[in-house]
């Protein structure tokens, strides 16, 4: 399934024995062209033996209880047609980032987690995420507060995965957050308890659970902002977002700050900030005076103390190495893997050494002028050298231009291929990915 943005409908492609794909029109899906697809998962939701399709919606075009903020379920009739189910999600509205399926309570039916990405037009508010229990017929009940305390407001979720982290036989839920950490909700007979896998707060983009060192313990490859940015962060000098009604007009504003020379400063310039907060224009008549002012000088301690504050103190793309007993160490990837904001990764076998290697993809163009776009990556091979260590290699002939968002393995005749989805661009199919200089 290839998702689509608002005013376009998603596409179902069925692979043929030759490896090629055949487009199969879906009338129900074509009627849903006003939704903004952000993630999807195939799983049998009504126990008929056929994989059904759940699609999560997102974006900032809709607000509140608009129907276009609801997830959708399409039943597979076994004849390559998907039939929309209008009563699967009752009163469920959110701007989502991810949807993942697993039978978390062992009743034989696939359940769902849908991660909340943001609150439209109110960035800074923590969205609601949902743990949804399937009744076996494809109708879902919100059991988040009952079974997973802390999950509903865990943060701005960017990625999620089910994996049996504690090896007790049932799936646990791992989530990554923007302005937050990487958390696991450990499943004990259908009830969940929260544990942080890293103390590092970042702008985490994706997680990929995999045993990188073949020690029998699952580790995690994690994409972040990277280090090729004007913004740098540390526990002593974090990047922060203050969210408050700073000018008393009844609407909250967002103010991003960072440190320069031990002083916390707003990231935007005077012209940009005074468009949101008009009193800045009178308080600082000259740009030179504004440039000398700290965030406390501009807004005062009282308004800052009343603000909601989100912070990030770690921007490296990283691997979380499992030390056992659910303890992890966060290790930055090599500097060549810090040149962009990675959005996804896939396991590859680059050198036949029995250790998993990875192809990282990313880039992000929608920044303002001051930030600049992140476009320095054309596909990075992360070669696993053992013991949780990596080196980066280029692949001969591999030039992945654009903003990569998802990469997944796919079967091809006599080999494994990879399908790559890019934002506002065509889909790319890769095969024979081998690093330059590999022996």
LUMSE-680581 format. One record per residue (C-alpha): residue in three letters; x, y negated, z. Coordinates in steps of 0.25 Angstrom, whole numbers, plus 5000, padded with zeros to 4 digits. Example, Ala and Ser with C-alpha at 12.3 -4.5 7.8 and 13.67 -1.06 7.14 Angstrom:
@code = ALA&X = 5049&Y = 5018&Z = 5031
@code = SER&X = 5055&Y = 5004&Z = 5029
***
This chain:
@code = UNK&X = 5000&Y = 5000&Z = 5000
@code = UNK&X = 5005&Y = 4986&Z = 4996
@code = UNK&X = 4999&Y = 4975&Z = 5004
@code = UNK&X = 4995&Y = 4961&Z = 4999
@code = UNK&X = 4993&Y = 4947&Z = 5004
@code = UNK&X = 4980&Y = 4939&Z = 5004
@code = UNK&X = 4973&Y = 4939&Z = 4991
@code = UNK&X = 4979&Y = 4951&Z = 4986
@code = UNK&X = 4976&Y = 4966&Z = 4989
@code = UNK&X = 4985&Y = 4977&Z = 4993
@code = UNK&X = 4989&Y = 4988&Z = 4984
@code = UNK&X = 4989&Y = 5003&Z = 4986
@code = UNK&X = 4999&Y = 5011&Z = 4978
@code = UNK&X = 4999&Y = 5026&Z = 4977
@code = UNK&X = 5012&Y = 5033&Z = 4974
@code = UNK&X = 5013&Y = 5043&Z = 4962
@code = UNK&X = 5021&Y = 5055&Z = 4961
@code = UNK&X = 5031&Y = 5048&Z = 4952
@code = UNK&X = 5033&Y = 5038&Z = 4963
@code = UNK&X = 5026&Y = 5027&Z = 4956
@code = UNK&X = 5014&Y = 5020&Z = 4963
@code = UNK&X = 5000&Y = 5018&Z = 4958
@code = UNK&X = 4991&Y = 5006&Z = 4962
@code = UNK&X = 4978&Y = 5011&Z = 4967
@code = UNK&X = 4967&Y = 5000&Z = 4967
@code = UNK&X = 4960&Y = 4999&Z = 4981
@code = UNK&X = 4947&Y = 4991&Z = 4980
@code = UNK&X = 4945&Y = 4989&Z = 4995
@code = UNK&X = 4959&Y = 4984&Z = 4996
@code = UNK&X = 4957&Y = 4974&Z = 4984
@code = UNK&X = 4945&Y = 4968&Z = 4992
@code = UNK&X = 4955&Y = 4965&Z = 5003
@code = UNK&X = 4964&Y = 4955&Z = 4996
@code = UNK&X = 4962&Y = 4944&Z = 5006
@code = UNK&X = 4970&Y = 4952&Z = 5017
@code = UNK&X = 4985&Y = 4949&Z = 5019
@code = UNK&X = 4991&Y = 4963&Z = 5021
@code = UNK&X = 5003&Y = 4964&Z = 5030
@code = UNK&X = 5004&Y = 4979&Z = 5033
@code = UNK&X = 4998&Y = 4992&Z = 5030
@code = UNK&X = 4999&Y = 5006&Z = 5035
@code = UNK&X = 4994&Y = 5020&Z = 5029
@code = UNK&X = 4988&Y = 5029&Z = 5039
@code = UNK&X = 4976&Y = 5039&Z = 5040
@code = UNK&X = 4966&Y = 5031&Z = 5048
@code = UNK&X = 4954&Y = 5040&Z = 5047
@code = UNK&X = 4960&Y = 5054&Z = 5047
@code = UNK&X = 4956&Y = 5058&Z = 5033
@code = UNK&X = 4970&Y = 5062&Z = 5029
@code = UNK&X = 4972&Y = 5049&Z = 5020
@code = UNK&X = 4981&Y = 5037&Z = 5024
@code = UNK&X = 4973&Y = 5025&Z = 5025
@code = UNK&X = 4978&Y = 5010&Z = 5024
@code = UNK&X = 4978&Y = 5000&Z = 5035
@code = UNK&X = 4982&Y = 4986&Z = 5031
@code = UNK&X = 4985&Y = 4975&Z = 5041
@code = UNK&X = 4983&Y = 4960&Z = 5037
@code = UNK&X = 4990&Y = 4947&Z = 5041
@code = UNK&X = 4994&Y = 4934&Z = 5036
@code = UNK&X = 4989&Y = 4920&Z = 5041
@code = UNK&X = 4978&Y = 4918&Z = 5031
@code = UNK&X = 4967&Y = 4923&Z = 5040
@code = UNK&X = 4964&Y = 4920&Z = 5055
@code = UNK&X = 4956&Y = 4925&Z = 5066
@code = UNK&X = 4946&Y = 4936&Z = 5063
@code = UNK&X = 4947&Y = 4935&Z = 5048
@code = UNK&X = 4944&Y = 4949&Z = 5042
@code = UNK&X = 4957&Y = 4948&Z = 5034
@code = UNK&X = 4965&Y = 4949&Z = 5047
@code = UNK&X = 4960&Y = 4963&Z = 5049
@code = UNK&X = 4968&Y = 4976&Z = 5046
@code = UNK&X = 4961&Y = 4985&Z = 5035
@code = UNK&X = 4960&Y = 5000&Z = 5034
@code = UNK&X = 4958&Y = 5007&Z = 5021
@code = UNK&X = 4954&Y = 5022&Z = 5021
@code = UNK&X = 4961&Y = 5031&Z = 5011
@code = UNK&X = 4950&Y = 5039&Z = 5003
@code = UNK&X = 4960&Y = 5049&Z = 4998
@code = UNK&X = 4958&Y = 5044&Z = 4984
@code = UNK&X = 4968&Y = 5032&Z = 4984
@code = UNK&X = 4957&Y = 5023&Z = 4988
@code = UNK&X = 4957&Y = 5014&Z = 5001
@code = UNK&X = 4944&Y = 5011&Z = 5008
@code = UNK&X = 4943&Y = 4999&Z = 5017
@code = UNK&X = 4938&Y = 5002&Z = 5031
@code = UNK&X = 4931&Y = 4989&Z = 5036
@code = UNK&X = 4928&Y = 4994&Z = 5051
@code = UNK&X = 4942&Y = 4999&Z = 5055
@code = UNK&X = 4947&Y = 4987&Z = 5062
@code = UNK&X = 4937&Y = 4980&Z = 5071
@code = UNK&X = 4939&Y = 4965&Z = 5074
@code = UNK&X = 4954&Y = 4966&Z = 5071
@code = UNK&X = 4961&Y = 4953&Z = 5065
@code = UNK&X = 4975&Y = 4950&Z = 5065
@code = UNK&X = 4987&Y = 4945&Z = 5057
@code = UNK&X = 4995&Y = 4958&Z = 5057
@code = UNK&X = 5009&Y = 4962&Z = 5053
@code = UNK&X = 5009&Y = 4977&Z = 5054
@code = UNK&X = 5000&Y = 4990&Z = 5055
@code = UNK&X = 5005&Y = 5003&Z = 5059
@code = UNK&X = 4998&Y = 5016&Z = 5061
@code = UNK&X = 5000&Y = 5028&Z = 5070
@code = UNK&X = 4991&Y = 5037&Z = 5079
@code = UNK&X = 4995&Y = 5032&Z = 5092
@code = UNK&X = 4985&Y = 5039&Z = 5101
@code = UNK&X = 4987&Y = 5053&Z = 5095
@code = UNK&X = 4972&Y = 5054&Z = 5091
@code = UNK&X = 4975&Y = 5058&Z = 5076
@code = UNK&X = 4971&Y = 5044&Z = 5070
@code = UNK&X = 4981&Y = 5033&Z = 5066
@code = UNK&X = 4980&Y = 5020&Z = 5074
@code = UNK&X = 4986&Y = 5007&Z = 5071
@code = UNK&X = 4994&Y = 4995&Z = 5076
@code = UNK&X = 4992&Y = 4982&Z = 5069
@code = UNK&X = 5003&Y = 4971&Z = 5073
@code = UNK&X = 4998&Y = 4957&Z = 5074
@code = UNK&X = 5008&Y = 4947&Z = 5067
@code = UNK&X = 5003&Y = 4934&Z = 5070
@code = UNK&X = 4991&Y = 4925&Z = 5073
@code = UNK&X = 4987&Y = 4917&Z = 5060
@code = UNK&X = 4990&Y = 4902&Z = 5061
@code = UNK&X = 4994&Y = 4904&Z = 5076
@code = UNK&X = 5008&Y = 4910&Z = 5075
@code = UNK&X = 5014&Y = 4911&Z = 5089
@code = UNK&X = 5002&Y = 4918&Z = 5094
@code = UNK&X = 5004&Y = 4933&Z = 5097
@code = UNK&X = 4995&Y = 4941&Z = 5088
@code = UNK&X = 4987&Y = 4953&Z = 5092
@code = UNK&X = 4992&Y = 4967&Z = 5087
@code = UNK&X = 4983&Y = 4979&Z = 5088
@code = UNK&X = 4984&Y = 4994&Z = 5091
@code = UNK&X = 4972&Y = 5001&Z = 5084
@code = UNK&X = 4967&Y = 5014&Z = 5087
@code = UNK&X = 4960&Y = 5022&Z = 5076
@code = UNK&X = 4947&Y = 5030&Z = 5079
@code = UNK&X = 4951&Y = 5040&Z = 5069
@code = UNK&X = 4941&Y = 5034&Z = 5058
@code = UNK&X = 4949&Y = 5021&Z = 5055
@code = UNK&X = 4943&Y = 5012&Z = 5065
@code = UNK&X = 4952&Y = 5005&Z = 5075
@code = UNK&X = 4951&Y = 5000&Z = 5089
@code = UNK&X = 4961&Y = 4990&Z = 5095
@code = UNK&X = 4967&Y = 4997&Z = 5107
@code = UNK&X = 4979&Y = 4988&Z = 5109
@code = UNK&X = 4976&Y = 4983&Z = 5123
@code = UNK&X = 4972&Y = 4996&Z = 5128
@code = UNK&X = 4983&Y = 5005&Z = 5123
@code = UNK&X = 4995&Y = 4995&Z = 5120
@code = UNK&X = 4996&Y = 4984&Z = 5130
@code = UNK&X = 5005&Y = 4972&Z = 5124
@code = UNK&X = 5003&Y = 4977&Z = 5110
@code = UNK&X = 4992&Y = 4967&Z = 5106
@code = UNK&X = 5001&Y = 4955&Z = 5109
@code = UNK&X = 5015&Y = 4961&Z = 5107
@code = UNK&X = 5019&Y = 4950&Z = 5097
@code = UNK&X = 5019&Y = 4946&Z = 5082
@code = UNK&X = 5020&Y = 4960&Z = 5077
@code = UNK&X = 5028&Y = 4961&Z = 5064
@code = UNK&X = 5030&Y = 4976&Z = 5063
@code = UNK&X = 5025&Y = 4989&Z = 5069
@code = UNK&X = 5028&Y = 5004&Z = 5069
@code = UNK&X = 5024&Y = 5017&Z = 5076
@code = UNK&X = 5035&Y = 5026&Z = 5081
@code = UNK&X = 5036&Y = 5036&Z = 5092
@code = UNK&X = 5047&Y = 5028&Z = 5099
@code = UNK&X = 5047&Y = 5036&Z = 5112
@code = UNK&X = 5045&Y = 5050&Z = 5106
@code = UNK&X = 5033&Y = 5054&Z = 5113
@code = UNK&X = 5025&Y = 5058&Z = 5101
@code = UNK&X = 5016&Y = 5046&Z = 5099
@code = UNK&X = 5019&Y = 5033&Z = 5091
@code = UNK&X = 5024&Y = 5020&Z = 5097
@code = UNK&X = 5022&Y = 5006&Z = 5092
@code = UNK&X = 5034&Y = 4997&Z = 5088
@code = UNK&X = 5031&Y = 4983&Z = 5085
@code = UNK&X = 5040&Y = 4971&Z = 5081
@code = UNK&X = 5037&Y = 4957&Z = 5083
@code = UNK&X = 5040&Y = 4943&Z = 5078
@code = UNK&X = 5044&Y = 4935&Z = 5090
@code = UNK&X = 5045&Y = 4948&Z = 5098
@code = UNK&X = 5052&Y = 4961&Z = 5099
@code = UNK&X = 5050&Y = 4975&Z = 5095
@code = UNK&X = 5041&Y = 4983&Z = 5104
@code = UNK&X = 5036&Y = 4997&Z = 5105
@code = UNK&X = 5023&Y = 5001&Z = 5111
@code = UNK&X = 5026&Y = 5015&Z = 5116
@code = UNK&X = 5014&Y = 5025&Z = 5115
@code = UNK&X = 5011&Y = 5034&Z = 5126
@code = UNK&X = 4998&Y = 5042&Z = 5123
@code = UNK&X = 4992&Y = 5031&Z = 5115
@code = UNK&X = 4995&Y = 5019&Z = 5125
@code = UNK&X = 5007&Y = 5010&Z = 5122
@code = UNK&X = 5017&Y = 5003&Z = 5131
@code = UNK&X = 5026&Y = 4992&Z = 5126
@code = UNK&X = 5041&Y = 4992&Z = 5125
@code = UNK&X = 5051&Y = 4982&Z = 5119
@code = UNK&X = 5061&Y = 4988&Z = 5110
@code = UNK&X = 5070&Y = 4976&Z = 5109
@code = UNK&X = 5071&Y = 4963&Z = 5117
@code = UNK&X = 5074&Y = 4955&Z = 5105
@code = UNK&X = 5063&Y = 4946&Z = 5100
@code = UNK&X = 5064&Y = 4944&Z = 5085
@code = UNK&X = 5056&Y = 4941&Z = 5073
@code = UNK&X = 5055&Y = 4956&Z = 5070
@code = UNK&X = 5049&Y = 4960&Z = 5057
@code = UNK&X = 5049&Y = 4975&Z = 5056
@code = UNK&X = 5053&Y = 4988&Z = 5064
@code = UNK&X = 5057&Y = 5001&Z = 5058
@code = UNK&X = 5058&Y = 5012&Z = 5068
@code = UNK&X = 5069&Y = 5022&Z = 5064
@code = UNK&X = 5080&Y = 5031&Z = 5071
@code = UNK&X = 5092&Y = 5023&Z = 5065
@code = UNK&X = 5103&Y = 5031&Z = 5072
@code = UNK&X = 5097&Y = 5045&Z = 5072
@code = UNK&X = 5097&Y = 5047&Z = 5087
@code = UNK&X = 5082&Y = 5051&Z = 5088
@code = UNK&X = 5078&Y = 5037&Z = 5093
@code = UNK&X = 5070&Y = 5028&Z = 5084
@code = UNK&X = 5076&Y = 5014&Z = 5082
@code = UNK&X = 5070&Y = 5002&Z = 5075
@code = UNK&X = 5075&Y = 4993&Z = 5063
@code = UNK&X = 5069&Y = 4979&Z = 5065
@code = UNK&X = 5068&Y = 4968&Z = 5056
@code = UNK&X = 5070&Y = 4953&Z = 5061
@code = UNK&X = 5072&Y = 4939&Z = 5056
@code = UNK&X = 5087&Y = 4942&Z = 5054
@code = UNK&X = 5098&Y = 4932&Z = 5056
@code = UNK&X = 5098&Y = 4925&Z = 5043
@code = UNK&X = 5090&Y = 4913&Z = 5048
@code = UNK&X = 5090&Y = 4900&Z = 5054
@code = UNK&X = 5084&Y = 4906&Z = 5067
@code = UNK&X = 5093&Y = 4913&Z = 5077
@code = UNK&X = 5088&Y = 4919&Z = 5090
@code = UNK&X = 5094&Y = 4924&Z = 5103
@code = UNK&X = 5088&Y = 4927&Z = 5117
@code = UNK&X = 5095&Y = 4914&Z = 5121
@code = UNK&X = 5090&Y = 4906&Z = 5109
@code = UNK&X = 5077&Y = 4912&Z = 5103
@code = UNK&X = 5069&Y = 4907&Z = 5092
@code = UNK&X = 5056&Y = 4903&Z = 5098
@code = UNK&X = 5041&Y = 4900&Z = 5093
@code = UNK&X = 5034&Y = 4890&Z = 5102
@code = UNK&X = 5019&Y = 4891&Z = 5100
@code = UNK&X = 5010&Y = 4880&Z = 5106
@code = UNK&X = 5001&Y = 4868&Z = 5103
@code = UNK&X = 5013&Y = 4858&Z = 5104
@code = UNK&X = 5005&Y = 4846&Z = 5099
@code = UNK&X = 4992&Y = 4848&Z = 5106
@code = UNK&X = 4983&Y = 4849&Z = 5094
@code = UNK&X = 4977&Y = 4862&Z = 5098
@code = UNK&X = 4986&Y = 4871&Z = 5088
@code = UNK&X = 4998&Y = 4878&Z = 5092
@code = UNK&X = 5011&Y = 4876&Z = 5084
@code = UNK&X = 5023&Y = 4885&Z = 5082
@code = UNK&X = 5037&Y = 4879&Z = 5085
@code = UNK&X = 5049&Y = 4888&Z = 5081
@code = UNK&X = 5062&Y = 4885&Z = 5089
@code = UNK&X = 5076&Y = 4890&Z = 5088
@code = UNK&X = 5090&Y = 4886&Z = 5095
@code = UNK&X = 5100&Y = 4877&Z = 5089
@code = UNK&X = 5112&Y = 4874&Z = 5098
@code = UNK&X = 5105&Y = 4879&Z = 5111
@code = UNK&X = 5093&Y = 4870&Z = 5108
@code = UNK&X = 5079&Y = 4876&Z = 5105
@code = UNK&X = 5074&Y = 4868&Z = 5092
@code = UNK&X = 5062&Y = 4869&Z = 5084
@code = UNK&X = 5065&Y = 4876&Z = 5071
@code = UNK&X = 5057&Y = 4867&Z = 5062
@code = UNK&X = 5060&Y = 4852&Z = 5059
@code = UNK&X = 5053&Y = 4840&Z = 5063
@code = UNK&X = 5044&Y = 4838&Z = 5051
@code = UNK&X = 5039&Y = 4853&Z = 5052
@code = UNK&X = 5037&Y = 4852&Z = 5067
@code = UNK&X = 5029&Y = 4839&Z = 5067
@code = UNK&X = 5019&Y = 4845&Z = 5057
@code = UNK&X = 5015&Y = 4854&Z = 5067
@code = UNK&X = 5017&Y = 4846&Z = 5080
@code = UNK&X = 5015&Y = 4831&Z = 5076
@code = UNK&X = 5020&Y = 4825&Z = 5089
@code = UNK&X = 5034&Y = 4828&Z = 5084
@code = UNK&X = 5034&Y = 4817&Z = 5074
@code = UNK&X = 5032&Y = 4807&Z = 5085
@code = UNK&X = 5041&Y = 4813&Z = 5095
@code = UNK&X = 5053&Y = 4814&Z = 5086
@code = UNK&X = 5053&Y = 4803&Z = 5076
@code = UNK&X = 5066&Y = 4807&Z = 5069
@code = UNK&X = 5070&Y = 4821&Z = 5065
@code = UNK&X = 5084&Y = 4819&Z = 5071
@code = UNK&X = 5077&Y = 4818&Z = 5085
@code = UNK&X = 5069&Y = 4830&Z = 5082
@code = UNK&X = 5081&Y = 4838&Z = 5078
@code = UNK&X = 5088&Y = 4835&Z = 5092
@code = UNK&X = 5075&Y = 4840&Z = 5100
@code = UNK&X = 5074&Y = 4854&Z = 5106
@code = UNK&X = 5060&Y = 4861&Z = 5106
@code = UNK&X = 5059&Y = 4856&Z = 5121
@code = UNK&X = 5061&Y = 4842&Z = 5117
@code = UNK&X = 5051&Y = 4842&Z = 5106
@code = UNK&X = 5039&Y = 4849&Z = 5113
@code = UNK&X = 5043&Y = 4848&Z = 5128
@code = UNK&X = 5044&Y = 4860&Z = 5138
@code = UNK&X = 5029&Y = 4860&Z = 5142
@code = UNK&X = 5024&Y = 4863&Z = 5128
@code = UNK&X = 5035&Y = 4873&Z = 5125
@code = UNK&X = 5032&Y = 4880&Z = 5138
@code = UNK&X = 5017&Y = 4881&Z = 5134
@code = UNK&X = 5020&Y = 4887&Z = 5121
@code = UNK&X = 5020&Y = 4901&Z = 5117
@code = UNK&X = 5034&Y = 4905&Z = 5114
@code = UNK&X = 5039&Y = 4916&Z = 5104
@code = UNK&X = 5054&Y = 4919&Z = 5104
@code = UNK&X = 5064&Y = 4927&Z = 5095
@code = UNK&X = 5078&Y = 4930&Z = 5100
@code = UNK&X = 5083&Y = 4940&Z = 5090
@code = UNK&X = 5082&Y = 4940&Z = 5074
@code = UNK&X = 5092&Y = 4951&Z = 5070
@code = UNK&X = 5087&Y = 4962&Z = 5061
@code = UNK&X = 5089&Y = 4974&Z = 5070
@code = UNK&X = 5089&Y = 4989&Z = 5074
@code = UNK&X = 5083&Y = 4993&Z = 5087
@code = UNK&X = 5091&Y = 5005&Z = 5092
@code = UNK&X = 5084&Y = 5015&Z = 5101
@code = UNK&X = 5093&Y = 5018&Z = 5113
@code = UNK&X = 5083&Y = 5028&Z = 5119
@code = UNK&X = 5072&Y = 5027&Z = 5129
@code = UNK&X = 5066&Y = 5016&Z = 5121
@code = UNK&X = 5078&Y = 5006&Z = 5122
@code = UNK&X = 5083&Y = 4999&Z = 5110
@code = UNK&X = 5094&Y = 4991&Z = 5106
@code = UNK&X = 5092&Y = 4980&Z = 5096
@code = UNK&X = 5104&Y = 4979&Z = 5086
@code = UNK&X = 5105&Y = 4969&Z = 5075
@code = UNK&X = 5107&Y = 4974&Z = 5061
@code = UNK&X = 5119&Y = 4970&Z = 5053
@code = UNK&X = 5121&Y = 4956&Z = 5049
@code = UNK&X = 5117&Y = 4959&Z = 5034
@code = UNK&X = 5103&Y = 4964&Z = 5039
@code = UNK&X = 5101&Y = 4950&Z = 5046
@code = UNK&X = 5100&Y = 4942&Z = 5033
@code = UNK&X = 5085&Y = 4942&Z = 5032
@code = UNK&X = 5072&Y = 4945&Z = 5039
@code = UNK&X = 5070&Y = 4960&Z = 5037
@code = UNK&X = 5055&Y = 4964&Z = 5036
@code = UNK&X = 5056&Y = 4979&Z = 5034
@code = UNK&X = 5065&Y = 4991&Z = 5032
@code = UNK&X = 5065&Y = 5005&Z = 5028
@code = UNK&X = 5074&Y = 5018&Z = 5031
@code = UNK&X = 5083&Y = 5022&Z = 5019
@code = UNK&X = 5093&Y = 5032&Z = 5017
@code = UNK&X = 5105&Y = 5024&Z = 5012
@code = UNK&X = 5117&Y = 5034&Z = 5014
@code = UNK&X = 5112&Y = 5048&Z = 5017
@code = UNK&X = 5118&Y = 5047&Z = 5031
@code = UNK&X = 5105&Y = 5051&Z = 5039
@code = UNK&X = 5104&Y = 5038&Z = 5046
@code = UNK&X = 5092&Y = 5029&Z = 5042
@code = UNK&X = 5096&Y = 5017&Z = 5034
@code = UNK&X = 5087&Y = 5005&Z = 5031
@code = UNK&X = 5083&Y = 4995&Z = 5020
@code = UNK&X = 5079&Y = 4982&Z = 5026
@code = UNK&X = 5070&Y = 4972&Z = 5018
@code = UNK&X = 5065&Y = 4958&Z = 5022
@code = UNK&X = 5066&Y = 4943&Z = 5019
@code = UNK&X = 5056&Y = 4932&Z = 5022
@code = UNK&X = 5054&Y = 4919&Z = 5013
@code = UNK&X = 5043&Y = 4912&Z = 5021
@code = UNK&X = 5051&Y = 4903&Z = 5030
@code = UNK&X = 5052&Y = 4888&Z = 5030
@code = UNK&X = 5063&Y = 4880&Z = 5024
@code = UNK&X = 5071&Y = 4879&Z = 5037
@code = UNK&X = 5071&Y = 4894&Z = 5040
@code = UNK&X = 5073&Y = 4898&Z = 5025
@code = UNK&X = 5069&Y = 4911&Z = 5019
@code = UNK&X = 5075&Y = 4925&Z = 5023
@code = UNK&X = 5079&Y = 4931&Z = 5009
@code = UNK&X = 5093&Y = 4937&Z = 5011
@code = UNK&X = 5089&Y = 4951&Z = 5010
@code = UNK&X = 5088&Y = 4960&Z = 4998
@code = UNK&X = 5087&Y = 4973&Z = 5005
@code = UNK&X = 5096&Y = 4978&Z = 5016
@code = UNK&X = 5101&Y = 4992&Z = 5018
@code = UNK&X = 5104&Y = 4995&Z = 5033
@code = UNK&X = 5114&Y = 5006&Z = 5032
@code = UNK&X = 5114&Y = 5015&Z = 5045
@code = UNK&X = 5128&Y = 5018&Z = 5050
@code = UNK&X = 5123&Y = 5025&Z = 5063
@code = UNK&X = 5122&Y = 5022&Z = 5078
@code = UNK&X = 5112&Y = 5011&Z = 5074
@code = UNK&X = 5122&Y = 5003&Z = 5066
@code = UNK&X = 5119&Y = 4998&Z = 5052
@code = UNK&X = 5126&Y = 4991&Z = 5040
@code = UNK&X = 5119&Y = 4984&Z = 5029
@code = UNK&X = 5121&Y = 4988&Z = 5014
@code = UNK&X = 5115&Y = 4983&Z = 5001
@code = UNK&X = 5109&Y = 4992&Z = 4991
@code = UNK&X = 5113&Y = 4992&Z = 4977
@code = UNK&X = 5103&Y = 4985&Z = 4968
@code = UNK&X = 5094&Y = 4983&Z = 4980
@code = UNK&X = 5089&Y = 4968&Z = 4980
@code = UNK&X = 5076&Y = 4966&Z = 4987
@code = UNK&X = 5072&Y = 4952&Z = 4985
@code = UNK&X = 5060&Y = 4945&Z = 4992
@code = UNK&X = 5053&Y = 4947&Z = 5005
@code = UNK&X = 5052&Y = 4962&Z = 5008
@code = UNK&X = 5041&Y = 4966&Z = 5018
@code = UNK&X = 5040&Y = 4981&Z = 5018
@code = UNK&X = 5048&Y = 4992&Z = 5013
@code = UNK&X = 5044&Y = 5007&Z = 5014
@code = UNK&X = 5049&Y = 5020&Z = 5009
@code = UNK&X = 5042&Y = 5027&Z = 4997
@code = UNK&X = 5043&Y = 5040&Z = 4990
@code = UNK&X = 5049&Y = 5041&Z = 4976
@code = UNK&X = 5052&Y = 5052&Z = 4968
@code = UNK&X = 5065&Y = 5059&Z = 4974
@code = UNK&X = 5068&Y = 5047&Z = 4983
@code = UNK&X = 5063&Y = 5037&Z = 4993
@code = UNK&X = 5060&Y = 5023&Z = 4988
@code = UNK&X = 5055&Y = 5011&Z = 4996
@code = UNK&X = 5044&Y = 5001&Z = 4993
@code = UNK&X = 5047&Y = 4986&Z = 4997
@code = UNK&X = 5036&Y = 4976&Z = 4998
@code = UNK&X = 5039&Y = 4961&Z = 4997
@code = UNK&X = 5032&Y = 4949&Z = 5001
@code = UNK&X = 5026&Y = 4942&Z = 4988
@code = UNK&X = 5034&Y = 4951&Z = 4979
@code = UNK&X = 5033&Y = 4964&Z = 4972
@code = UNK&X = 5035&Y = 4978&Z = 4979
@code = UNK&X = 5049&Y = 4985&Z = 4977
@code = UNK&X = 5052&Y = 5000&Z = 4976
@code = UNK&X = 5066&Y = 5004&Z = 4980
@code = UNK&X = 5073&Y = 5017&Z = 4978
@code = UNK&X = 5087&Y = 5022&Z = 4980
@code = UNK&X = 5091&Y = 5012&Z = 4990
@code = UNK&X = 5106&Y = 5014&Z = 4992
@code = UNK&X = 5116&Y = 5004&Z = 4999
@code = UNK&X = 5128&Y = 4999&Z = 4990
@code = UNK&X = 5141&Y = 5006&Z = 4994
@code = UNK&X = 5134&Y = 5018&Z = 5000
@code = UNK&X = 5142&Y = 5031&Z = 5000
***
